[in-house]
Amino acid sequence: MAHQRALHFDELEILVLDMVDMGFVDDIDKIIERLPEARQNLLFSATMSDDVRAIASGFSDSKMSNPAVEIAISPKTTTAPNINQWLITVDKDTKSALLSHLINEQKWDQALIFIEKNHGAAKLVDQLAKRGIEANAIHGGKSQAMREKILADFKSGKLKYLVATGVAARGLDIGELSRVVNYDLPFKPEEYIHRIGRTGRAGASGEAISFVAMGDFKNLCAIESRLEHIINRKEIEGFPVRKVIPVSILNYVRKSKAPSKTSANKPENRKNKNI
């Protein structure tokens, strides 16, 4: 409606961005360009990825009388005790075969599978289909209506296996989800805690499985340091690992990483920047 000039923002006082989906950044920019300069901006996010932080920092403006303020609530150090966490060390080129094996051999009733990239989600769905496993994906490249339809099928049990990017899965509320899989291990410990918190809700038991390749070692160290314990490792027969991953360093501290900024999120490309 906003793009059709059927909705006007002349009297808008507060802009609220809640659980920002990076697939809608361009649309958000277009709407912001039409908003009054005198307003307050609020952004809420369960996790602060580099992309979300870039959006937030893009709202700051030295001309504004009120500076930007960030209020952060530290996530719990530990996860729910009723979530059975375990990991499998794996070579990258055998990930999809391992996932298919686990689904079939362990007869998984349902699984929410997290992956990092949009194209990776679509590729994994195709790989599973070739092995006779029906799955679907939600990511920033799909329309909101399509994502809602896929999610509804997953919640009803019509769809058993859902592949989702971390951003697309923000705010997912799925009751009695038995299993979460980190097909790609997240970069930040907070994201790991947020992801596996999709299962084991309301006192129910849940399972969180993570695939860990050699390139994930630093991420694993950061996650286990945050949890303050080593995640149980399991070996799956028929899937030997060529590159053995050592035991984590529990006092590991990751070096700070400067947030990446795309041209769309640079401060000079935004207007009315105050959050």
C-alpha positions as CSV (number, residue, x, y, z in Angstrom):
1,M,0.0,0.0,0.0
2,A,2.9,2.4,0.8
3,H,4.4,1.9,-2.7
4,Q,1.0,2.6,-4.3
5,R,0.7,5.9,-2.4
6,A,-2.4,4.6,-0.6
7,L,-0.8,5.0,2.8
8,H,0.6,8.2,4.1
9,F,3.0,8.8,7.0
10,D,2.7,12.5,7.7
11,E,1.7,12.0,11.3
12,L,4.0,9.1,12.1
13,E,6.0,9.5,15.4
14,I,7.6,6.2,16.0
15,L,9.1,3.6,13.6
16,V,9.4,0.1,15.0
17,L,11.5,-2.6,13.2
18,D,11.0,-6.0,14.8
19,M,13.0,-9.1,13.9
20,V,14.3,-7.6,10.7
21,D,14.4,-9.9,7.7
22,M,17.3,-9.0,5.5
23,G,15.3,-10.0,2.4
24,F,13.2,-6.9,2.9
25,V,16.0,-4.3,3.4
26,D,15.3,-2.6,0.0
27,D,11.6,-2.2,0.9
28,I,12.4,-0.9,4.3
29,D,14.7,1.7,2.7
30,K,12.0,2.9,0.4
31,I,9.5,3.3,3.3
32,I,12.0,5.1,5.4
33,E,12.6,7.7,2.7
34,R,8.9,8.7,3.0
35,L,8.8,9.1,6.7
36,P,8.9,12.4,8.7
37,E,12.3,13.5,9.9
38,A,11.0,14.1,13.4
39,R,10.4,10.6,14.7
40,Q,11.8,7.9,17.0
41,N,13.3,4.7,15.6
42,L,13.2,1.4,17.6
43,L,14.8,-1.8,16.4
44,F,14.3,-5.1,18.2
45,S,16.2,-8.3,17.4
46,A,16.7,-11.6,19.2
47,T,20.2,-11.8,17.9
48,M,22.5,-9.0,16.6
49,S,24.1,-10.3,13.4
50,D,26.6,-8.1,11.5
51,D,23.9,-7.3,9.0
52,V,21.3,-6.3,11.6
53,R,23.9,-4.2,13.5
54,A,24.8,-2.4,10.2
55,I,21.1,-1.4,9.8
56,A,21.0,-0.2,13.4
57,S,24.3,1.8,13.1
58,G,23.0,3.3,9.8
59,F,20.3,5.2,11.7
60,S,22.8,7.2,13.8
61,D,23.2,10.8,12.7
62,S,25.4,13.5,14.3
63,K,22.7,16.1,13.5
64,M,20.2,14.5,15.8
65,S,19.9,15.9,19.3
66,N,19.3,12.5,20.8
67,P,22.1,10.0,20.3
68,A,21.7,6.3,19.5
69,V,21.2,4.0,22.4
70,E,21.6,0.2,22.5
71,I,19.9,-1.8,25.2
72,A,21.2,-5.4,25.3
73,I,19.9,-8.2,27.4
74,S,22.5,-11.0,27.8
75,P,21.2,-14.4,26.7
76,K,21.4,-17.3,29.2
77,T,24.8,-19.0,29.4
78,T,23.2,-22.4,29.4
79,T,20.5,-23.9,27.3
80,A,17.4,-25.8,28.6
81,P,18.5,-29.1,30.3
82,N,15.9,-31.1,28.5
83,I,17.6,-30.5,25.1
84,N,19.9,-33.4,24.2
85,Q,22.8,-31.7,22.4
86,W,25.3,-33.7,20.4
87,L,27.5,-33.1,17.4
88,I,29.0,-35.0,14.5
89,T,32.4,-34.1,13.0
90,V,32.0,-34.3,9.2
91,D,33.8,-33.4,6.0
92,K,31.9,-30.7,4.0
93,D,31.4,-32.9,1.0
94,T,29.6,-35.6,2.9
95,K,27.2,-33.4,4.8
96,S,24.1,-34.0,2.7
97,A,24.7,-37.7,2.6
98,L,25.1,-37.8,6.4
99,L,21.9,-35.9,6.9
100,S,19.9,-38.2,4.6
101,H,21.4,-41.2,6.4
102,L,20.3,-39.9,9.8
103,I,16.8,-39.1,8.6
104,N,16.4,-42.6,7.2
105,E,18.3,-44.7,9.7
106,Q,17.0,-43.0,12.9
107,K,13.6,-42.5,11.4
108,W,13.3,-38.8,12.3
109,D,9.7,-37.7,12.6
110,Q,10.5,-34.0,12.0
111,A,13.5,-31.7,11.8
112,L,14.2,-28.0,11.5
113,I,17.5,-27.7,9.6
114,F,19.5,-24.5,9.8
115,I,21.8,-23.5,7.0
116,E,23.6,-20.2,6.3
117,K,23.0,-19.3,2.7
118,N,19.8,-19.0,0.5
119,H,21.3,-20.9,-2.4
120,G,22.6,-23.6,0.0
121,A,19.1,-24.1,1.4
122,A,17.7,-24.7,-2.2
123,K,20.6,-27.0,-3.0
124,L,20.1,-29.1,0.1
125,V,16.4,-29.5,-0.6
126,D,17.3,-30.8,-4.1
127,Q,19.9,-33.2,-2.7
128,L,17.4,-34.6,-0.2
129,A,14.8,-35.1,-3.0
130,K,17.3,-37.1,-5.0
131,R,17.5,-39.5,-2.0
132,G,13.7,-39.7,-1.7
133,I,13.3,-37.3,1.2
134,E,10.8,-34.5,0.7
135,A,11.8,-31.2,2.3
136,N,11.2,-27.5,1.6
137,A,13.1,-24.3,2.5
138,I,12.4,-20.8,3.7
139,H,14.8,-18.1,3.1
140,G,15.0,-14.4,2.2
141,G,14.6,-15.1,-1.5
142,K,11.1,-16.4,-1.1
143,S,8.0,-14.2,-0.7
144,Q,6.4,-13.8,2.7
145,A,3.2,-15.5,1.5
146,M,5.2,-18.5,0.3
147,R,7.2,-18.7,3.5
148,E,4.0,-18.6,5.6
149,K,2.5,-21.4,3.5
150,I,5.6,-23.6,4.0
151,L,5.7,-22.9,7.7
152,A,2.1,-23.7,8.1
153,D,2.7,-27.1,6.4
154,F,5.6,-27.7,8.8
155,K,3.6,-26.8,11.9
156,S,0.7,-29.1,10.8
157,G,3.1,-32.0,10.2
158,K,2.3,-32.1,6.4
159,L,6.0,-31.2,5.8
160,K,8.4,-33.1,8.0
161,Y,11.7,-31.5,7.1
162,L,12.2,-27.7,6.9
163,V,15.5,-26.1,5.8
164,A,15.8,-22.5,7.0
165,T,18.4,-19.8,7.0
166,G,19.0,-18.3,10.4
167,V,17.5,-14.9,9.4
168,A,14.4,-16.4,7.8
169,A,13.8,-18.5,10.9
170,R,13.8,-15.5,13.3
171,G,10.8,-15.5,15.5
172,L,9.7,-19.0,14.5
173,D,7.3,-20.4,17.1
174,I,6.7,-24.1,16.5
175,G,5.2,-26.1,19.3
176,E,6.5,-29.6,20.2
177,L,9.4,-29.5,17.7
178,S,11.4,-32.6,18.4
179,R,14.6,-31.8,16.6
180,V,16.9,-29.0,15.4
181,V,19.9,-29.6,13.2
182,N,22.7,-27.1,12.7
183,Y,23.7,-28.2,9.2
184,D,25.9,-25.2,9.2
185,L,27.3,-24.2,12.6
186,P,26.5,-20.5,13.4
187,F,29.3,-18.0,13.8
188,K,28.0,-16.6,17.2
189,P,27.2,-18.6,20.3
190,E,24.1,-16.5,20.9
191,E,22.8,-17.7,17.5
192,Y,23.4,-21.3,18.5
193,I,21.5,-20.9,21.7
194,H,18.7,-19.1,19.9
195,R,18.4,-21.8,17.2
196,I,18.4,-24.8,19.5
197,G,15.8,-23.0,21.7
198,R,13.3,-23.8,19.0
199,T,13.0,-27.3,20.5
200,G,12.6,-28.6,24.1
201,R,9.9,-26.0,24.9
202,A,7.3,-26.1,27.7
203,G,9.1,-28.9,29.5
204,A,9.1,-31.2,26.5
205,S,12.3,-33.1,25.5
206,G,14.2,-32.0,22.4
207,E,17.3,-32.9,20.4
208,A,19.9,-30.6,18.9
209,I,22.4,-32.0,16.4
210,S,25.3,-30.0,14.9
211,F,27.4,-30.9,11.9
212,V,31.0,-29.6,12.5
213,A,33.6,-29.5,9.8
214,M,37.3,-28.5,10.2
215,G,36.5,-24.9,9.2
216,D,34.0,-24.6,12.1
217,F,36.6,-25.2,14.8
218,K,36.7,-21.6,16.0
219,N,33.0,-21.3,16.0
220,L,32.7,-24.6,18.0
221,C,35.3,-23.3,20.6
222,A,33.3,-20.1,21.0
223,I,30.0,-21.9,21.4
224,E,31.3,-24.5,23.9
225,S,33.1,-21.7,25.9
226,R,29.8,-19.9,26.2
227,L,28.0,-23.1,27.3
228,E,30.9,-23.9,29.7
229,H,31.0,-27.5,28.7
230,I,32.0,-29.7,25.8
231,I,29.1,-30.9,23.6
232,N,28.9,-34.7,23.3
233,R,30.4,-36.1,20.1
234,K,29.1,-39.1,18.2
235,E,30.6,-41.2,15.4
236,I,28.3,-42.5,12.6
237,E,29.3,-45.7,11.0
238,G,30.1,-45.3,7.3
239,F,31.1,-41.6,7.6
240,P,34.8,-41.5,8.6
241,V,36.3,-38.0,8.8
242,R,39.4,-37.2,6.8
243,K,40.2,-34.1,8.8
244,V,40.0,-34.8,12.6
245,I,38.7,-31.9,14.7
246,P,40.5,-31.5,18.0
247,V,38.8,-31.0,21.4
248,S,37.7,-27.4,21.9
249,I,39.5,-24.8,24.0
250,L,36.9,-23.8,26.7
251,N,38.6,-20.5,27.5
252,Y,38.7,-19.5,23.9
253,V,38.1,-15.8,23.1
254,R,37.3,-14.8,19.6
255,K,38.9,-11.7,18.2
256,S,36.4,-8.9,17.6
257,K,35.1,-8.7,14.0
258,A,34.1,-5.4,12.5
259,P,30.6,-5.3,11.1
260,S,30.4,-5.6,7.4
261,K,28.5,-2.9,5.6
262,T,26.9,-3.3,2.2
263,S,26.3,-0.2,0.0
264,A,22.7,-0.4,0.9
265,N,23.4,-0.1,4.6
266,K,26.1,2.6,4.6
267,P,25.1,5.6,6.7
268,E,25.5,8.0,3.8
269,N,22.8,6.1,1.9
270,R,20.2,6.4,4.7
271,K,18.1,9.3,5.8
272,N,16.6,10.3,9.2
273,K,19.1,8.2,11.1
274,N,18.3,8.0,14.8
275,I,17.7,4.9,16.9
